[in-house]
Every structure is written in C-alpha cells, then in structure tokens.
Amino acid sequence: MAKAKAAKVAASTAAVKTNQYEGMFLFGSGAATEPQAAEGTVRKFIEQHGGNILVLKKWDERKLAYEVNGNKRGTYFLALFTAPGGAVAQIERDVKLSEDVLRVMILKADHVTAEEIQNHEPQKPEPREERGFGGYGGGGYGGGGDRDRGGDRGDRGGDRGGYGDRAPRGPRREEAPAAEGAGPGDDK
C-alpha cells in the first residue's frame, strides 16, 4: 500500500513540468548589513513552493530612483531557480505579503545558464546630470536647460516662415469702429 502511494506521488510530481526562472528580489537597506538573512528569506519563498535554487547571490546595493516604502536605498538579490509553472504566482503573492521584500520580478529564463548568472556583475549606474533651478545652467522649472541650441530649428525656415504648402497670408482687413455706447446686444 505504501509503495503504491509513493509511486503515485512520484508519478504526479514527474507529470508537473518545471521551468527555469530568474528572480530579482529587492530588499531594504537593512539587507546590506545582513545578507544571510535576506538570502534565507528568498530561499524560503522559492523552496516553500517546490522550487530548486541553482544560483542565489547578492547582486548590488543601490540608491533607488524613488522611495519605496520609506527606503531610499535597496539591496538586490538575484536567483536562478527551477519551479513548477504555478509556483511563480504563489511566490509573488508571498513576497507581496512580506514586509522584508520591497519588490520582486520573476522572468522565465530557459536561455540562461547558472554560470552566466554566477559571473554576471551589475553595471555601474550612469552619473546623473546636475539640474539647477532657472537660469541658463539648468533644467528646472522654466530653466531653459536646452535653449542654447543655436538655431537648431531648420525645419521652420527663418523668421517663423516656411509653413510647408500654405500660401502667404493675405492683407489684414480693418474692422469698422463700433458706435459709441453700442455694445453687443444693443439694437436700438
């Protein structure tokens, strides 16, 4: 009886197709000081739903583009794992319920090898250009940051002319001056 049940469980798990996934987990700045705890959290999320971790490493710590749950800096962990197809939605759900993980992105990664993930290093972020407020140096509100183009508008043709196939405007017609005291709707 026990052998039959074990064979049935083995057959059902063999029938479940597993895919290879790449997961990027974003933790708050506290994970930089305790990366083992964050790795344990990722490991728990994946293995709890039948996943098998091939590679798990701390990827980078960066300043975030905007605050996420009060965090200005974050630590990224990269994981390559195999899991049943339905497990991804469950992992994402558990991550959203967790207070430790700020964001997660899981993609199917059949084309990636464990060696590629292990050797992958983050690119350094490009330094941002300083933005001032107003004046000619800068960018901010009404700052005219790119107004020093020097005649970059060749498609307009000179003194605001060059309207394509339009004919030149005709002479301006003069309106008759309105009678004094007569306003709109004053018909006497």
Contacts in CASP RR format, 6 or more apart in sequence:
PFRMAT RR
TARGET T0000
AUTHOR 0000-0000-0000
METHOD contacts of the structure
MODEL  1
MAKAKAAKVAASTAAVKTNQYEGMFLFGSGAATEPQAAEGTVRKFIEQHG
GNILVLKKWDERKLAYEVNGNKRGTYFLALFTAPGGAVAQIERDVKLSED
VLRVMILKADHVTAEEIQNHEPQKPEPREERGFGGYGGGGYGGGGDRDRG
GDRGDRGGDRGGYGDRAPRGPRREEAPAAEGAGPGDDK
16 84 0 8 1.000
17 84 0 8 1.000
17 85 0 8 1.000
18 51 0 8 1.000
18 52 0 8 1.000
18 82 0 8 1.000
18 83 0 8 1.000
18 84 0 8 1.000
18 85 0 8 1.000
19 82 0 8 1.000
19 83 0 8 1.000
19 84 0 8 1.000
19 85 0 8 1.000
19 108 0 8 1.000
19 110 0 8 1.000
20 54 0 8 1.000
20 80 0 8 1.000
20 81 0 8 1.000
20 82 0 8 1.000
20 108 0 8 1.000
20 109 0 8 1.000
20 110 0 8 1.000
20 112 0 8 1.000
21 80 0 8 1.000
21 81 0 8 1.000
21 82 0 8 1.000
21 83 0 8 1.000
21 88 0 8 1.000
21 106 0 8 1.000
21 107 0 8 1.000
21 108 0 8 1.000
21 109 0 8 1.000
22 78 0 8 1.000
22 79 0 8 1.000
22 80 0 8 1.000
22 106 0 8 1.000
22 107 0 8 1.000
22 108 0 8 1.000
22 109 0 8 1.000
22 112 0 8 1.000
22 117 0 8 1.000
23 78 0 8 1.000
23 79 0 8 1.000
23 80 0 8 1.000
23 81 0 8 1.000
23 104 0 8 1.000
23 105 0 8 1.000
23 106 0 8 1.000
23 107 0 8 1.000
24 59 0 8 1.000
24 76 0 8 1.000
24 77 0 8 1.000
24 78 0 8 1.000
24 79 0 8 1.000
24 104 0 8 1.000
24 105 0 8 1.000
24 106 0 8 1.000
25 38 0 8 1.000
25 42 0 8 1.000
25 76 0 8 1.000
25 77 0 8 1.000
25 78 0 8 1.000
25 79 0 8 1.000
25 95 0 8 1.000
25 101 0 8 1.000
25 103 0 8 1.000
25 104 0 8 1.000
26 68 0 8 1.000
26 74 0 8 1.000
26 75 0 8 1.000
26 76 0 8 1.000
26 101 0 8 1.000
26 102 0 8 1.000
26 103 0 8 1.000
26 104 0 8 1.000
27 38 0 8 1.000
27 41 0 8 1.000
27 74 0 8 1.000
27 75 0 8 1.000
27 76 0 8 1.000
27 77 0 8 1.000
27 100 0 8 1.000
27 101 0 8 1.000
27 102 0 8 1.000
28 68 0 8 1.000
28 71 0 8 1.000
28 73 0 8 1.000
28 74 0 8 1.000
28 75 0 8 1.000
28 100 0 8 1.000
28 102 0 8 1.000
29 61 0 8 1.000
29 71 0 8 1.000
29 72 0 8 1.000
29 73 0 8 1.000
29 74 0 8 1.000
29 75 0 8 1.000
30 75 0 8 1.000
31 37 0 8 1.000
31 38 0 8 1.000
31 74 0 8 1.000
31 75 0 8 1.000
31 77 0 8 1.000
31 100 0 8 1.000
32 61 0 8 1.000
32 73 0 8 1.000
32 74 0 8 1.000
32 75 0 8 1.000
35 58 0 8 1.000
35 75 0 8 1.000
35 77 0 8 1.000
38 58 0 8 1.000
38 75 0 8 1.000
38 77 0 8 1.000
38 100 0 8 1.000
39 56 0 8 1.000
39 58 0 8 1.000
39 77 0 8 1.000
41 98 0 8 1.000
41 100 0 8 1.000
41 101 0 8 1.000
42 56 0 8 1.000
42 77 0 8 1.000
42 79 0 8 1.000
42 101 0 8 1.000
43 53 0 8 1.000
43 56 0 8 1.000
45 91 0 8 1.000
45 94 0 8 1.000
45 95 0 8 1.000
45 98 0 8 1.000
45 101 0 8 1.000
46 52 0 8 1.000
46 53 0 8 1.000
46 79 0 8 1.000
46 81 0 8 1.000
46 83 0 8 1.000
46 91 0 8 1.000
47 53 0 8 1.000
48 94 0 8 1.000
49 83 0 8 1.000
49 84 0 8 1.000
49 87 0 8 1.000
49 90 0 8 1.000
49 91 0 8 1.000
49 94 0 8 1.000
50 83 0 8 1.000
50 84 0 8 1.000
50 87 0 8 1.000
51 81 0 8 1.000
51 82 0 8 1.000
51 83 0 8 1.000
51 84 0 8 1.000
51 87 0 8 1.000
52 81 0 8 1.000
52 82 0 8 1.000
52 83 0 8 1.000
53 79 0 8 1.000
53 80 0 8 1.000
53 81 0 8 1.000
54 80 0 8 1.000
54 81 0 8 1.000
54 82 0 8 1.000
54 114 0 8 1.000
54 117 0 8 1.000
55 78 0 8 1.000
55 79 0 8 1.000
55 80 0 8 1.000
55 114 0 8 1.000
55 117 0 8 1.000
55 118 0 8 1.000
56 77 0 8 1.000
56 78 0 8 1.000
56 79 0 8 1.000
56 80 0 8 1.000
56 81 0 8 1.000
57 77 0 8 1.000
57 78 0 8 1.000
57 117 0 8 1.000
57 118 0 8 1.000
58 75 0 8 1.000
58 76 0 8 1.000
58 77 0 8 1.000
59 76 0 8 1.000
59 77 0 8 1.000
59 78 0 8 1.000
59 120 0 8 1.000
59 122 0 8 1.000
60 75 0 8 1.000
60 76 0 8 1.000
60 122 0 8 1.000
61 73 0 8 1.000
61 74 0 8 1.000
61 75 0 8 1.000
61 76 0 8 1.000
62 73 0 8 1.000
62 74 0 8 1.000
62 76 0 8 1.000
62 122 0 8 1.000
62 125 0 8 1.000
63 72 0 8 1.000
63 73 0 8 1.000
63 74 0 8 1.000
63 125 0 8 1.000
64 71 0 8 1.000
64 72 0 8 1.000
64 73 0 8 1.000
64 74 0 8 1.000
68 74 0 8 1.000
68 102 0 8 1.000
68 103 0 8 1.000
69 102 0 8 1.000
71 102 0 8 1.000
74 102 0 8 1.000
76 122 0 8 1.000
78 117 0 8 1.000
78 120 0 8 1.000
80 109 0 8 1.000
80 112 0 8 1.000
80 114 0 8 1.000
80 117 0 8 1.000
83 91 0 8 1.000
88 106 0 8 1.000
91 104 0 8 1.000
91 106 0 8 1.000
92 104 0 8 1.000
92 106 0 8 1.000
95 101 0 8 1.000
95 104 0 8 1.000
96 104 0 8 1.000
131 138 0 8 1.000
131 139 0 8 1.000
131 140 0 8 1.000
132 138 0 8 1.000
132 139 0 8 1.000
132 140 0 8 1.000
132 143 0 8 1.000
133 139 0 8 1.000
133 140 0 8 1.000
133 141 0 8 1.000
133 143 0 8 1.000
134 140 0 8 1.000
134 141 0 8 1.000
134 142 0 8 1.000
134 143 0 8 1.000
134 144 0 8 1.000
135 143 0 8 1.000
135 144 0 8 1.000
136 143 0 8 1.000
136 144 0 8 1.000
136 145 0 8 1.000
136 147 0 8 1.000
136 148 0 8 1.000
137 143 0 8 1.000
137 144 0 8 1.000
137 145 0 8 1.000
138 144 0 8 1.000
138 145 0 8 1.000
139 145 0 8 1.000
139 146 0 8 1.000
156 162 0 8 1.000
182 188 0 8 1.000
END
